[in-house]
């Protein structure tokens, strides 16, 4: 059995590499802050809707899905990391269950994720999924037509109630 000696410089180098690997900040990503909230439509919480915050020049949206109480938390690069600070356009989309496309090969089975992604990409047009009728007013589905905006702040708290109307 041999014992390897690591120089002081070697230990320092290992610690620096480990610290860099544990950092949450990636140089080419914008800063994000936690964002959460609730979506309400016709005085009821909206269950199973996708909420997206679109910051100018962010390159992508921060997204979350509402739970049984209509609550969501946004993720952009990592789980629940939030959204980019500043003014964000807000979209909310939920397919009507009666018109949703079933891409599974047999009833009662879970659809293949690869097929779901292909179907989604084929139906995507200008940040708007066209494959199913919306359970919510259409104007909220697209970043081009939504009237909703929210300002995300560095200091928070960034907890929003998103009220949808016809």
N, C-alpha and C positions, 0 to 999 in steps of 0.2 A: 504494500500500500504506500503510495507516495502522496505527499502533501505539496500542492503547488503554491508558490508564493506569488502574490500579485503586488506589484509595485504601487506606491501611492498614486502615481499618475494613472495607472491601469484602473484602480478602484474609482478614481474620479471620473474617468472616461465611461466606465460602466454605469455609474450613477447618473451622469449627464444623459446618456442614451436612454436609460430607463425612465428618467423624468420626462424626456421629450416624447417618449412613447405613451406616457400616461396623460399627457396634456389633452384637454378637450378642444383646444383651439388649433385649427388647421389653417395654415397661412392663406390659402386661396379661397376660404369660405368666409362669408360675412358673419358678423357677430349675431348671435341669437339670444333671446331672453324668453323665459317661460310665459306661455299664454294659455289661458283656459277660459271656459265660458259655458253658456247654455243657449240653445236655439229653441225659440218658441214660435209656433204658428197657430193661429186661431185659439189663443190662450191655452195651448197644450204643448208640452215638450215634444220635440221632434226626435224620434228614435231612428237610428241607423242612417243618418245623413252624413255626407262628407262635407266638412267645413274646410275651406282653403283661404289662406291669407296670402295675397300676392303683393309683394314689395317691389317697387320699381328697381330694375337692374339686379335683382337677387338671383335670377337665373332659374328659379324654381319656386314653387309654392310651399308654404308650411301647411300641413294637413292633419286632420284628425277626424274621428268618427264619433258621432253622438251615441251615448249609452241609453239605457232605459229611462233615464231622467232628463234626457236631452243635453247632457253635459259632455264636453269634449276637452281634450288637451292636444295642443299642436306639436307636431314633430316635423323637422326640416331635414336635418342630417343625421341626428341621433334620436332615440326614443325620448319623447317629451322635452326636447331641447328648445321648443318654442318657435318664434318667428323673428324676423329682422325688425329692429326698432324703426319707427317712422310711420308714415301713413301707408296703410295697406288696403287694397281692394279686397272685399270679402265675398266669396261665392259659397253657396250652399246647394247641394244637389242630393236628391234622393229619388231613385227609380220607383215608379208605381209597381207594386208587386204583381198586379194583374198583367202588366205589359213587359215585365223584365224578361230578358232573353235567357233561356235555360240552355247552357252550353254543355251540360253533362251528357254522357252517352246513354245513360239509363236513368229512369226516374228514381229519386231517393238517394242518388249517389252524389258525392262531392265532385264538382267540376275540376278538371285538370287545370292547375294554375297557369301552365304554358298556353293552353287554349283560351283561357280567360284573358290573358294579357294580349294575345293576338287579336281577339275579338275587340277588346277595348281600344287597341291602337288603330284598328281599322275604322272604328266608329268615332274616333277622336277628331274634332274639327274646331280649331280656335278655342281650346280649353272647354269644350262642350261635348258631352257624350250624347250621341243622337240615337242610340239603339233602343231606348225604352222611354215611354211617356213619363214625365216627371210627376212626382207626388206633390211637388211644391210649385209655386209660380215660376215659369220659365226664366224670367228676368234675373233670377238669382243664380242660375247655372253657369253663366259665362262671365269672365272678368271684363268683357267688353260691354255687357249690358247691365251688370249689377249696380244698383244705386247705393250699395252698402260700402262704407269705409270705416276703419277703426284705426286709431293712432296707438301704436305700441311704443311704450316708453322704456328706457334703460332701467329706470328706478322702480317700475311697476307700481302697484300690482296690476297686471294685465289680465283682468277678469271681465269678460264682456257678456252682456245679454243681447243676443241677436234676435230682434223681433222681425218676423216676416209678415208681410201683408199682401193681400191680393192686388 
